[in-house]
Amino acid sequence: MSSIRQKTIAGLKRGDSFTVSRTFTERDATAFADIGRDDNPVHFDLRFAKAKNFHGPICQGLLVASLLTEIGGQIGWLASGMNFRFKKPVYFGDIIECQFTITELDDSNRAKAEVLFKNQRDETVIEACVTGIAPGLPERRVMELIMTEGDPTNKSRSGERPS
């Protein structure tokens, strides 16, 4: 059972924090390029990446940033805005940890979260601010029912850790 979903069912509050991590591969970048049509050679050609002053091909920024949607999906967060600052490249094989912290949550469930993405060297690679609508009581009740049915909507595969 997803601990993020359990915390959501109990009711989210300002200060709640969730963390997931993932190692990105060349296969991930290829699949993302197939969907998003981002065929920039910086992601696939060593010579081009080195010409851009990277030591190898890098992951697409939005592929890495998509880690926050894993948390948002577990919460049932309906996004209304996302603002990213890409700070450092992510190379294939890097382990990226995404920490999503709710910083604002009003009575109508409008919410804001700060999101930090760090690599295995504890370097910030992306900073983000996201806004959206957190689940209210009716959605939380449905999520609880979904959980009792074995959570058939949940395909999360990563190692999540609520903070």
C-alpha positions in Angstrom: 0.0 0.0 0.0 1.4 3.4 -1.0 2.4 5.4 2.1 1.9 8.6 0.1 -1.7 7.5 -0.6 -2.2 6.6 3.1 -1.0 10.0 4.1 -3.3 11.6 1.5 -6.3 9.7 2.8 -5.6 10.9 6.3 -5.4 14.5 5.1 -2.5 16.5 3.7 -1.2 19.5 5.5 1.4 22.2 5.1 4.9 20.8 5.7 4.1 17.3 4.5 7.0 16.0 2.5 7.4 13.0 0.2 10.5 11.6 -1.5 11.0 9.2 -4.4 14.2 8.3 -6.2 15.1 6.8 -9.6 18.1 5.9 -11.7 17.8 7.2 -15.3 19.0 5.1 -18.2 19.6 5.6 -21.9 16.5 3.4 -22.5 14.5 5.9 -20.5 15.8 8.8 -22.6 15.0 6.9 -25.8 11.4 6.2 -24.7 11.0 9.8 -23.6 12.3 11.0 -27.0 9.9 8.7 -28.8 7.0 10.3 -26.8 8.2 13.9 -26.6 10.1 14.0 -29.9 13.1 15.5 -28.1 15.9 14.1 -30.3 18.5 16.7 -29.3 21.9 15.0 -30.0 23.0 16.1 -26.5 21.0 13.2 -25.2 22.3 10.6 -27.6 25.7 11.5 -29.1 28.9 11.6 -27.0 30.6 14.0 -29.5 27.8 16.5 -29.4 27.5 16.3 -25.6 31.3 16.9 -25.2 31.0 19.9 -27.6 28.4 21.3 -25.2 31.0 20.7 -22.3 29.3 17.7 -20.8 31.3 14.5 -20.1 28.7 12.4 -21.8 25.1 12.4 -23.1 22.6 13.8 -20.6 19.0 13.0 -19.7 16.2 15.3 -20.9 15.4 17.8 -18.2 11.7 17.2 -18.4 12.3 13.4 -18.1 14.1 14.0 -14.8 11.5 16.6 -13.7 8.8 14.0 -14.3 9.7 12.4 -11.0 7.5 14.9 -9.3 4.5 13.6 -11.2 5.0 10.3 -9.5 4.4 12.0 -6.2 1.6 14.1 -7.6 0.0 11.0 -9.0 0.2 9.2 -5.7 -1.4 12.2 -4.0 -4.1 12.7 -6.6 -2.8 16.3 -7.0 -4.3 18.2 -10.0 -1.5 20.4 -11.3 -2.2 24.0 -12.3 1.3 25.3 -12.7 4.9 24.1 -12.8 8.1 26.2 -12.8 11.5 24.5 -13.1 15.1 25.7 -12.7 17.5 23.3 -14.3 20.8 23.6 -12.3 23.0 20.7 -13.3 23.0 17.9 -15.9 21.8 14.4 -15.1 23.8 11.7 -16.7 22.7 8.1 -17.4 23.2 6.1 -14.2 22.7 9.0 -11.8 20.4 8.3 -8.9 18.0 11.2 -8.5 16.1 11.9 -5.4 13.0 14.1 -5.7 11.6 15.7 -2.5 8.2 17.3 -2.7 7.2 19.5 0.2 3.8 21.1 0.5 4.3 24.8 1.5 0.8 26.1 1.2 -2.6 24.5 1.4 -5.8 26.6 1.8 -9.4 25.6 2.8 -10.4 25.1 -0.9 -7.5 22.6 -1.3 -5.5 25.0 -3.5 -1.9 24.1 -2.8 1.7 25.0 -3.5 4.8 22.7 -3.2 8.6 23.2 -3.4 10.4 20.4 -5.1 14.1 19.6 -4.9 15.9 17.1 -7.2 19.3 15.9 -6.0 21.8 13.5 -7.4 23.8 10.8 -5.5 26.4 13.5 -4.7 23.7 15.6 -2.9 24.0 18.2 -5.7 20.8 20.0 -6.6 20.0 19.3 -10.2 16.5 20.9 -10.5 14.5 23.2 -8.3 10.7 23.5 -8.9 7.7 25.2 -7.6 4.3 23.6 -8.4 0.8 24.7 -7.8 -2.4 22.7 -7.9 -5.4 21.3 -6.1 -5.0 18.7 -3.4 -7.7 16.1 -2.9 -10.6 17.2 -0.7 -12.6 14.9 1.5 -14.8 13.4 -1.4 -11.6 12.5 -3.4 -9.9 11.1 -0.3 -12.9 8.8 0.4 -12.8 7.5 -3.1 -9.0 7.0 -2.8 -9.6 5.0 0.4 -12.2 2.8 -1.5 -9.7 2.3 -4.3 -7.1 1.2 -1.8 -9.4 -1.4 -0.3 -9.9 -2.7 -3.8 -6.2 -3.4 -4.1 -5.4 0.0 -5.7 -5.8 -1.1 -9.3 -5.0 2.5 -10.5 -1.5 2.4 -8.9 1.4 1.3 -11.0 4.1 3.0 -8.9 7.3 1.0 -8.9 9.8 3.2 -7.1 11.1 3.3 -3.5 9.0 6.1 -2.0 9.8 7.5 1.4 7.5 9.9 3.2 9.5 12.5 5.1 
